[in-house]
């Protein structure tokens, strides 16, 4: 996330944190550490985010043996 002074601001958190900031229009770009769940359930990352206002543009994907880091740019519709 970038502020008006062009410096990076980093926020850590899970799906709920991303949902709140994304729905508020406060995120320029975010990275997800995606770890596959073989048993049990996962978390729906974009549950409750207003999709008519936000478009995601893939920036990069960095795979590793246990996790894949996905980076998206956020565009306003």
ChimeraX commands (.cxc) that place a marker at each C-alpha (Angstrom):
marker #1 position 0.00,0.00,0.00 radius 0.5
marker #1 position 1.38,3.48,-0.82 radius 0.5
marker #1 position 0.59,6.77,0.85 radius 0.5
marker #1 position 0.58,10.26,-0.67 radius 0.5
marker #1 position 4.29,10.69,0.08 radius 0.5
marker #1 position 5.21,7.79,-2.26 radius 0.5
marker #1 position 6.59,5.63,0.52 radius 0.5
marker #1 position 5.57,2.03,1.06 radius 0.5
marker #1 position 3.37,1.08,3.98 radius 0.5
marker #1 position 3.28,-2.63,4.79 radius 0.5
marker #1 position 0.41,-4.25,6.66 radius 0.5
marker #1 position 0.48,-7.83,7.93 radius 0.5
marker #1 position -2.57,-9.87,8.48 radius 0.5
marker #1 position -4.81,-12.54,7.15 radius 0.5
marker #1 position -7.85,-12.61,4.92 radius 0.5
marker #1 position -9.94,-10.36,7.17 radius 0.5
marker #1 position -7.27,-7.63,7.17 radius 0.5
marker #1 position -6.97,-7.70,3.36 radius 0.5
marker #1 position -10.77,-7.64,3.02 radius 0.5
marker #1 position -11.15,-4.55,5.22 radius 0.5
marker #1 position -8.41,-2.51,3.51 radius 0.5
marker #1 position -9.36,-3.65,0.00 radius 0.5
marker #1 position -13.04,-2.83,0.49 radius 0.5
marker #1 position -12.07,0.59,1.90 radius 0.5
marker #1 position -10.03,1.38,-1.23 radius 0.5
marker #1 position -6.77,1.72,0.71 radius 0.5
marker #1 position -4.63,-0.89,-1.09 radius 0.5
marker #1 position -2.57,-0.32,-4.29 radius 0.5
marker #1 position -0.92,-3.73,-4.31 radius 0.5
marker #1 position -0.86,-6.80,-2.09 radius 0.5
marker #1 position 0.93,-10.13,-1.85 radius 0.5
marker #1 position -0.70,-13.35,-0.69 radius 0.5
marker #1 position 1.28,-16.29,0.67 radius 0.5
marker #1 position -0.82,-19.17,-0.68 radius 0.5
marker #1 position -0.31,-22.55,1.00 radius 0.5
marker #1 position -2.51,-25.35,-0.34 radius 0.5
marker #1 position -4.84,-27.05,2.13 radius 0.5
marker #1 position -5.14,-30.77,1.45 radius 0.5
marker #1 position -7.44,-31.60,4.36 radius 0.5
marker #1 position -9.97,-29.34,6.02 radius 0.5
marker #1 position -11.06,-25.94,4.76 radius 0.5
marker #1 position -9.46,-22.69,3.70 radius 0.5
marker #1 position -10.49,-19.05,3.98 radius 0.5
marker #1 position -12.36,-17.24,1.20 radius 0.5
marker #1 position -10.11,-14.23,0.71 radius 0.5
marker #1 position -12.53,-11.94,-1.12 radius 0.5
marker #1 position -15.70,-12.77,0.84 radius 0.5
marker #1 position -17.65,-9.55,1.34 radius 0.5
marker #1 position -15.46,-7.38,-0.93 radius 0.5
marker #1 position -17.53,-5.36,-3.40 radius 0.5
marker #1 position -16.35,-6.82,-6.75 radius 0.5
marker #1 position -18.08,-4.12,-8.82 radius 0.5
marker #1 position -15.64,-1.52,-7.52 radius 0.5
marker #1 position -12.34,-3.42,-7.51 radius 0.5
marker #1 position -10.38,-5.11,-10.31 radius 0.5
marker #1 position -7.25,-7.16,-9.62 radius 0.5
marker #1 position -4.31,-7.26,-12.03 radius 0.5
marker #1 position -1.76,-10.08,-11.55 radius 0.5
marker #1 position 1.76,-8.66,-11.09 radius 0.5
marker #1 position 3.90,-11.71,-10.29 radius 0.5
marker #1 position 3.87,-15.24,-8.89 radius 0.5
marker #1 position 6.83,-16.67,-6.96 radius 0.5
marker #1 position 6.51,-20.43,-6.36 radius 0.5
marker #1 position 8.41,-22.45,-3.79 radius 0.5
marker #1 position 7.99,-26.03,-2.54 radius 0.5
marker #1 position 5.50,-25.16,0.25 radius 0.5
marker #1 position 4.00,-21.78,-0.59 radius 0.5
marker #1 position 3.33,-19.58,-3.62 radius 0.5
marker #1 position 3.53,-15.80,-3.27 radius 0.5
marker #1 position 0.97,-14.05,-5.50 radius 0.5
marker #1 position 1.13,-10.28,-6.01 radius 0.5
marker #1 position -1.80,-8.28,-7.39 radius 0.5
marker #1 position -2.23,-4.60,-8.29 radius 0.5
marker #1 position -5.62,-3.15,-7.31 radius 0.5
marker #1 position -7.43,-1.05,-9.90 radius 0.5
marker #1 position -10.60,0.90,-9.19 radius 0.5
marker #1 position -13.48,0.30,-11.61 radius 0.5
marker link #1:1,2 radius 0.2
marker link #1:2,3 radius 0.2
marker link #1:3,4 radius 0.2
marker link #1:4,5 radius 0.2
marker link #1:5,6 radius 0.2
marker link #1:6,7 radius 0.2
marker link #1:7,8 radius 0.2
marker link #1:8,9 radius 0.2
marker link #1:9,10 radius 0.2
marker link #1:10,11 radius 0.2
marker link #1:11,12 radius 0.2
marker link #1:12,13 radius 0.2
marker link #1:13,14 radius 0.2
marker link #1:14,15 radius 0.2
marker link #1:15,16 radius 0.2
marker link #1:16,17 radius 0.2
marker link #1:17,18 radius 0.2
marker link #1:18,19 radius 0.2
marker link #1:19,20 radius 0.2
marker link #1:20,21 radius 0.2
marker link #1:21,22 radius 0.2
marker link #1:22,23 radius 0.2
marker link #1:23,24 radius 0.2
marker link #1:24,25 radius 0.2
marker link #1:25,26 radius 0.2
marker link #1:26,27 radius 0.2
marker link #1:27,28 radius 0.2
marker link #1:28,29 radius 0.2
marker link #1:29,30 radius 0.2
marker link #1:30,31 radius 0.2
marker link #1:31,32 radius 0.2
marker link #1:32,33 radius 0.2
marker link #1:33,34 radius 0.2
marker link #1:34,35 radius 0.2
marker link #1:35,36 radius 0.2
marker link #1:36,37 radius 0.2
marker link #1:37,38 radius 0.2
marker link #1:38,39 radius 0.2
marker link #1:39,40 radius 0.2
marker link #1:40,41 radius 0.2
marker link #1:41,42 radius 0.2
marker link #1:42,43 radius 0.2
marker link #1:43,44 radius 0.2
marker link #1:44,45 radius 0.2
marker link #1:45,46 radius 0.2
marker link #1:46,47 radius 0.2
marker link #1:47,48 radius 0.2
marker link #1:48,49 radius 0.2
marker link #1:49,50 radius 0.2
marker link #1:50,51 radius 0.2
marker link #1:51,52 radius 0.2
marker link #1:52,53 radius 0.2
marker link #1:53,54 radius 0.2
marker link #1:54,55 radius 0.2
marker link #1:55,56 radius 0.2
marker link #1:56,57 radius 0.2
marker link #1:57,58 radius 0.2
marker link #1:58,59 radius 0.2
marker link #1:59,60 radius 0.2
marker link #1:60,61 radius 0.2
marker link #1:61,62 radius 0.2
marker link #1:62,63 radius 0.2
marker link #1:63,64 radius 0.2
marker link #1:64,65 radius 0.2
marker link #1:65,66 radius 0.2
marker link #1:66,67 radius 0.2
marker link #1:67,68 radius 0.2
marker link #1:68,69 radius 0.2
marker link #1:69,70 radius 0.2
marker link #1:70,71 radius 0.2
marker link #1:71,72 radius 0.2
marker link #1:72,73 radius 0.2
marker link #1:73,74 radius 0.2
marker link #1:74,75 radius 0.2
marker link #1:75,76 radius 0.2
marker link #1:76,77 radius 0.2
view
